[in-house]
Amino acid sequence: MSVPLLVLILAIFAILMVLRLPIGLSLLFAGCVGYIIIRGPIPALSAVAGRIWDIGATYELSAVPQFLLMGYLAHVAGVTTDLYMAARAWMGHLKGSLVIATTYAAAAFGAACGSITSSTAVFAKVAIPEMLKLGINRRLAAGCVATVGTLAGMIPPSVNLIVYGILARQSVPQLFMAGYIPGAMTAIAYSAMVYTRVKRNPALAPVLPKASWAVRRASVGKVWGLVVLAVLVMGGLFSGLFTPTEAGAVGAGGAFVMAAARGRLNGQSLREAFGSTARTTSVIFITLVGALILSSYLAVSGVSTSISNWLVGLGWSPLALVGMYMAILLALGCIVDPISMMFLTVPLMAPPLFHLGVNPIWLGILVEKTLEIGALTPPMAINAFMLKTVVPEFSLQEIFGGIWYFLQVELVTLALLIIFPVLSTVLPEAVFGPATVS
């Protein structure tokens, strides 16, 4: 391993990031420079072409755009608004009113949308106007919407968990099953925090009149389609009837039919859904190509082997090494977008941790939880800036002031998941048996 060359490559990557070149292109360019220096320009170009072909031809990755399309079509169908109104009807009379309702509506929408930023953008449009109109504290409203979008990253079908499964060579259905308890636990913890704050200071979120049973029943009737679709997709996946890619196709097809049945499909809505899917997929895939090129350079230069040997040679317990990895991810989350963190670190850190006996499914859930925290921590904080983009009248001070309380909940939840691995492993082991390292 050439340390000066590694320093040069990292410096190139840092400079490109400071110049605000997209993360995928920064990774690609830095990896190519290192590869050219070691192997020459022709092998480097061949590696780039090969990685692009591999990404385009990987069957499992086709699940990513299909689950994204499922979420966008569900939004086009009006499911987001219906979920929000149903949650408002059932929970608006509680202390915390619309804030708690938004939390559980976002959790339910996570069953159709696997993208953190997309979920945040959707609820910024749906929930923020209602919250402000009814007198919810601005910081509380901003913090809630910026944060609850992260639930889509844990609750299946999660795009982040699909990518982790591919990078770590783990079962996507097992990862999906593992996400349910941590996702539900996070939503409950958010609600408990909001309830406690509002109980101490009722002015934060005025309580709404209790909805009648007729209104509640009517609200449930509007969301049953999404429930049936989520059960069909996840049930088929967990039973082995569908592969993840087939489950994504069924979900996207079902969301398309639901939108058509509601009369919501037209040229504009289809362009919006397919265009948003294409943009998000392109960002993910070009970042993956760049990460793979940089990983190829690290492999041929011996850096990956050196890091693995160093970690194993430390003599630390597996739990201590996992804690170190989480600390690295939390630090990176301040300067690198969440999904890029996974591309950069999983290929390097996962193999030695698996070698030491760390449960790969548990590690995947921990990685996802740190990605959620990274989406909230400045200066990167992509969820905060997504909310600012959709609702520009909010100041960043208001947004980050509101996020702070939710961020504390996230850190406590991460600590519980580290201390009690069974929270992440009990469901997948009950359904599929113990995880194995391939």
C-alpha positions in Angstrom: 0.0 0.0 0.0 1.4 3.4 -1.0 0.5 5.9 1.7 1.4 9.0 -0.3 -0.7 7.8 -3.2 -3.7 7.2 -0.9 -3.2 10.7 0.6 -3.2 12.2 -2.9 -6.4 10.3 -3.9 -8.2 11.4 -0.7 -7.0 15.0 -1.2 -8.4 15.0 -4.8 -11.7 13.6 -3.5 -11.9 16.3 -0.8 -11.0 19.1 -3.2 -13.7 18.0 -5.6 -16.3 17.8 -2.8 -15.3 21.4 -1.7 -15.8 22.5 -5.3 -19.4 21.0 -5.0 -18.9 18.3 -7.7 -21.6 15.7 -7.2 -20.4 12.9 -4.9 -20.7 10.2 -7.5 -18.5 12.0 -10.0 -16.0 12.9 -7.2 -15.7 9.3 -6.3 -15.4 8.3 -9.9 -12.7 10.8 -10.8 -10.6 10.2 -7.6 -10.8 6.4 -8.1 -9.8 6.7 -11.8 -6.8 8.7 -10.9 -5.6 6.1 -8.4 -6.4 3.3 -10.8 -4.5 5.0 -13.7 -1.4 5.5 -11.6 -1.3 1.9 -10.5 -2.5 0.0 -13.6 -2.5 2.5 -16.4 -5.2 4.4 -18.4 -6.5 1.4 -20.5 -7.2 -0.9 -17.5 -8.8 2.1 -15.8 -11.2 2.8 -18.7 -11.9 -0.9 -18.9 -12.8 -0.9 -15.2 -15.1 2.1 -15.5 -16.9 0.5 -18.5 -17.1 -2.8 -16.6 -18.6 -1.2 -13.5 -21.2 0.7 -15.5 -22.2 -2.5 -17.3 -22.3 -4.4 -14.0 -24.6 -1.8 -12.4 -26.9 -1.7 -15.4 -27.0 -5.5 -15.7 -27.4 -6.4 -12.0 -30.8 -7.9 -11.7 -31.2 -7.2 -8.0 -30.6 -3.4 -8.5 -33.7 -3.2 -10.7 -35.7 -3.3 -7.5 -34.5 0.2 -6.6 -36.3 2.1 -9.3 -39.4 0.0 -9.0 -39.9 0.6 -5.3 -39.2 4.3 -5.9 -41.8 4.3 -8.6 -44.2 2.6 -6.3 -43.8 5.5 -3.8 -44.1 8.2 -6.4 -47.3 6.6 -7.9 -48.8 6.2 -4.4 -48.3 9.9 -3.8 -49.8 10.7 -7.2 -52.8 8.6 -6.2 -53.4 10.8 -3.2 -52.5 8.2 -0.7 -50.2 10.6 1.3 -53.0 13.0 1.9 -55.4 10.2 2.9 -52.9 8.7 5.3 -52.4 12.1 6.9 -56.1 12.8 7.2 -56.7 9.3 8.7 -54.0 9.8 11.2 -55.4 13.2 12.1 -58.9 11.7 12.6 -57.6 9.0 14.9 -54.9 11.0 16.8 -55.6 14.7 16.4 -57.2 14.8 19.9 -54.1 13.6 21.7 -51.5 15.9 23.2 -49.2 16.5 20.2 -52.2 16.4 17.8 -51.0 16.8 14.2 -47.3 16.2 15.1 -48.0 12.7 16.3 -50.5 12.2 13.4 -47.8 13.2 10.9 -45.3 10.8 12.5 -47.6 7.8 12.1 -48.7 8.8 8.6 -45.1 9.0 7.6 -44.5 5.6 9.1 -47.4 4.2 7.1 -46.2 5.9 3.9 -42.8 4.3 4.5 -44.5 1.0 3.5 -44.9 2.4 0.0 -41.9 4.8 -0.4 -38.3 3.7 0.2 -36.7 7.1 -0.2 -35.9 9.4 2.8 -35.8 12.6 0.9 -38.9 11.8 -1.1 -40.9 11.1 2.0 -39.7 14.4 3.5 -40.7 16.4 0.4 -44.1 14.8 0.3 -45.0 15.6 4.0 -43.6 19.1 3.7 -46.3 19.7 1.1 -49.1 17.8 2.9 -48.5 18.4 6.6 -46.8 21.8 7.0 -49.7 24.0 5.7 -52.2 22.2 8.0 -49.8 22.4 11.0 -49.2 26.1 10.6 -52.9 26.9 9.9 -53.9 25.1 13.2 -51.2 26.9 15.3 -48.5 24.2 15.7 -45.2 25.7 16.9 -43.1 26.4 13.8 -40.0 24.7 15.1 -41.9 21.7 16.2 -43.6 21.4 12.9 -40.3 21.8 11.0 -38.5 19.4 13.1 -41.2 16.8 12.8 -41.5 16.9 9.0 -37.7 17.0 8.5 -37.2 14.0 10.7 -40.1 11.6 10.2 -39.2 11.2 6.5 -36.3 9.1 7.8 -38.8 6.4 8.7 -39.0 5.5 5.0 -35.3 4.5 5.2 -36.0 1.8 7.9 -39.5 0.6 7.2 -39.7 -1.7 4.1 -39.4 -1.3 1.2 -36.2 0.7 2.0 -33.9 1.6 -0.9 -31.0 1.9 1.6 -31.5 -1.6 2.9 -31.6 -2.9 -0.7 -28.3 -1.3 -1.5 -26.7 -2.5 1.8 -27.9 -6.0 1.0 -26.2 -5.9 -2.4 -23.0 -4.3 -1.1 -22.7 -6.7 1.9 -24.2 -9.7 -0.1 -27.0 -10.2 2.4 -30.6 -11.2 2.0 -32.9 -8.2 1.2 -36.0 -10.0 2.6 -34.2 -10.6 5.9 -33.1 -7.0 6.0 -36.6 -5.8 5.3 -38.0 -8.0 8.1 -35.4 -6.7 10.4 -36.4 -3.1 9.8 -40.0 -3.4 11.2 -39.2 -3.3 15.0 -36.6 -0.5 14.8 -38.9 1.5 12.5 -41.9 1.1 14.8 -39.7 1.8 17.8 -38.5 5.0 16.3 -42.0 6.2 15.5 -43.2 5.4 19.0 -40.2 7.2 20.5 -40.8 10.3 18.4 -44.4 10.3 19.6 -43.5 9.8 23.2 -41.1 12.8 23.0 -43.7 15.0 21.3 -46.4 14.0 23.8 -44.1 14.8 26.8 -43.1 18.2 25.4 -46.6 19.2 24.6 -47.9 18.0 28.0 -45.3 20.3 29.6 -46.1 23.2 27.2 -49.6 22.8 25.6 -49.0 25.9 23.5 -46.7 23.9 21.3 -49.5 22.0 19.6 -53.2 22.8 20.3 -55.4 19.7 20.7 -58.0 19.2 18.0 -61.6 18.3 18.6 -62.1 14.5 18.8 -63.3 13.2 15.4 -66.5 11.2 15.3 -66.5 7.5 14.6 -68.1 8.1 11.3 -65.2 10.3 10.2 -62.7 7.7 11.5 -64.3 4.9 9.6 -64.5 7.0 6.4 -60.8 7.8 6.8 -59.9 4.1 7.1 -61.9 3.4 4.0 -59.7 5.7 2.0 -56.4 4.0 2.9 -57.3 0.3 2.7 -55.9 0.1 -0.9 -52.4 1.0 0.3 -52.6 -1.5 3.2 -53.6 -4.3 0.8 -50.8 -3.4 -1.6 -48.2 -3.3 1.2 -49.4 -6.7 2.5 -49.3 -8.2 -1.0 -45.8 -6.9 -1.8 -44.2 -7.7 1.6 -46.2 -10.9 2.1 -45.1 -12.2 -1.3 -41.5 -11.3 -0.6 -41.3 -12.8 2.8 -43.1 -16.0 1.7 -40.7 -16.5 -1.2 -43.3 -16.0 -3.8 -41.6 -12.9 -5.1 -37.9 -11.9 -5.4 -37.2 -8.3 -4.3 -37.3 -7.2 -8.0 -40.6 -9.0 -8.6 -42.0 -7.5 -5.4 -41.0 -4.0 -6.7 -42.7 -4.7 -10.0 -45.9 -5.8 -8.2 -45.8 -2.8 -6.0 -45.3 -0.3 -8.8 -48.0 -2.0 -10.9 -50.4 -2.0 -7.9 -49.7 1.7 -7.2 -50.3 2.4 -10.9 -53.7 0.6 -10.8 -54.6 2.4 -7.6 -53.8 5.8 -9.1 -55.8 4.9 -12.3 -58.8 3.7 -10.2 -58.8 7.1 -8.4 -58.7 9.0 -11.6 -55.4 10.6 -10.8 -53.4 9.5 -13.8 -52.7 12.0 -16.6 -49.8 13.1 -18.6 -48.5 15.5 -16.0 -48.8 13.1 -13.1 -47.1 10.3 -15.1 -44.2 12.6 -16.1 -43.8 13.7 -12.5 -43.7 10.1 -11.2 -41.5 8.6 -13.8 -39.3 11.7 -14.0 -38.7 11.7 -10.2 -38.0 8.0 -10.3 -35.4 8.4 -13.1 -33.7 11.4 -11.3 -33.4 9.6 -8.0 -32.3 6.3 -9.6 -29.7 8.1 -11.7 -28.2 9.8 -8.6 -28.0 6.4 -6.8 -26.5 4.5 -9.7 -23.8 7.1 -10.6 -22.8 7.2 -7.0 -22.6 3.4 -6.9 -20.4 3.4 -10.0 -18.1 6.0 -8.5 -17.9 4.1 -5.2 -17.1 0.8 -7.0 -14.3 2.5 -9.0 -12.8 3.9 -5.8 -13.2 0.5 -4.1 -11.4 -1.1 -7.1 -8.5 1.3 -6.6 -8.4 0.5 -2.9 -8.5 -3.2 -3.6 -5.7 -3.2 -6.2 -3.5 -0.9 -4.1 -3.8 -3.1 -1.1 -5.7 -0.5 1.1 -8.7 -2.7 1.6 -6.6 -5.6 2.8 -4.5 -3.3 5.1 -7.6 -1.9 6.7 -9.1 -5.4 7.3 -5.8 -6.7 8.8 -5.6 -3.6 11.0 -9.1 -4.0 12.3 -8.7 -7.6 13.0 -5.2 -7.0 14.6 -6.5 -4.4 17.0 -7.7 -7.2 19.3 -10.9 -5.3 20.2 -14.2 -7.0 20.9 -16.6 -7.1 17.9 -19.0 -4.7 19.9 -16.1 -2.2 20.3 -15.3 -2.4 16.6 -19.0 -1.9 15.7 -19.1 1.1 18.0 -16.1 2.5 16.2 -17.7 2.0 12.9 -20.9 3.8 14.1 -18.7 6.7 15.3 -17.1 6.9 11.9 -20.5 7.0 10.2 -21.8 9.6 12.5 -18.8 11.8 11.8 -19.1 11.2 8.1 -22.8 12.0 8.2 -21.9 15.7 8.8 -20.1 16.0 5.5 -21.2 13.2 3.2 -24.8 12.4 2.0 -26.2 9.2 3.6 -26.2 6.8 0.7 -22.6 7.8 -0.2 -21.5 7.0 3.3 -22.7 3.4 2.8 -21.0 3.1 -0.6 -17.7 4.3 0.9 -17.6 2.3 4.1 -19.6 -1.0 3.8 -17.1 -2.6 1.3 -14.2 -1.8 3.7 -15.7 -2.3 7.1 -18.3 -5.1 6.7 -15.9 -8.0 5.7 -13.6 -7.8 8.7 -16.6 -7.3 11.0 -18.4 -10.4 9.5 -15.1 -12.3 9.9 -15.2 -11.5 13.7 -18.7 -12.8 14.0 -20.8 -9.7 13.8 -24.4 -10.4 12.7 -24.6 -8.9 9.1 -28.4 -8.2 9.5 -27.9 -6.4 12.8 -25.0 -4.4 11.2 -27.2 -3.4 8.3 -29.9 -2.0 10.6 -27.2 -0.1 12.6 -25.8 1.3 9.3 -29.3 2.4 8.2 -29.9 4.1 11.6 -26.7 6.1 11.3 -27.7 7.1 7.7 -30.9 8.5 9.1 -29.0 10.5 11.7 -26.6 11.7 8.9 -29.6 13.0 7.0 -30.3 15.3 10.0 -26.9 16.5 11.1 -25.4 19.8 9.7 -23.7 20.9 7.6 -24.9 18.2 5.1 -28.4 17.5 6.6 -30.1 16.7 3.3 -33.5 16.4 5.0 -33.3 19.9 6.5 -32.4 21.4 3.1 -35.1 19.4 1.4 -37.6 20.9 3.8 -36.1 24.4 3.2 -36.5 23.9 -0.6 -40.1 22.8 -0.4 -41.1 25.4 2.3 -38.7 28.3 1.8 -40.4 30.5 4.5 -38.8 28.3 7.2 -35.4 29.6 8.3 -32.6 27.1 8.8 -32.5 28.2 12.5 -36.1 27.1 12.9 -35.5 23.8 11.1 -32.4 22.8 13.0 -33.9 24.1 16.3 -36.8 21.7 15.7 -34.7 18.8 14.6 -32.6 18.8 17.7 -35.2 17.2 19.9 -35.8 14.4 17.4 -32.1 13.9 16.9 -31.8 13.1 20.6 -34.4 10.4 20.1 -32.5 9.0 17.2 -29.3 8.8 19.2 -31.0 7.0 22.1 -32.7 4.6 19.6 -29.3 3.9 18.0 -27.8 3.1 21.4 -30.7 0.7 22.2 -30.2 -1.1 18.9 -26.5 -1.5 19.6 -27.0 -2.7 23.2 -29.9 -5.0 22.3 -29.2 -6.7 18.9 -32.2 -8.9 19.3 -34.4 -5.9 18.4 -33.0 -6.2 14.9 -32.6 -10.0 14.6 -35.6 -11.6 16.3 -38.0 -11.2 13.4 -35.7 -12.3 10.5 -34.4 -15.2 12.6 -37.9 -16.3 13.4 -38.9 -16.3 9.7 -35.7 -17.1 7.8 -33.4 -18.6 10.4 -29.9 -17.2 11.5 -28.2 -14.9 9.0 -25.2 -16.3 7.1 -22.2 -14.5 5.6 -21.9 -15.3 1.9 
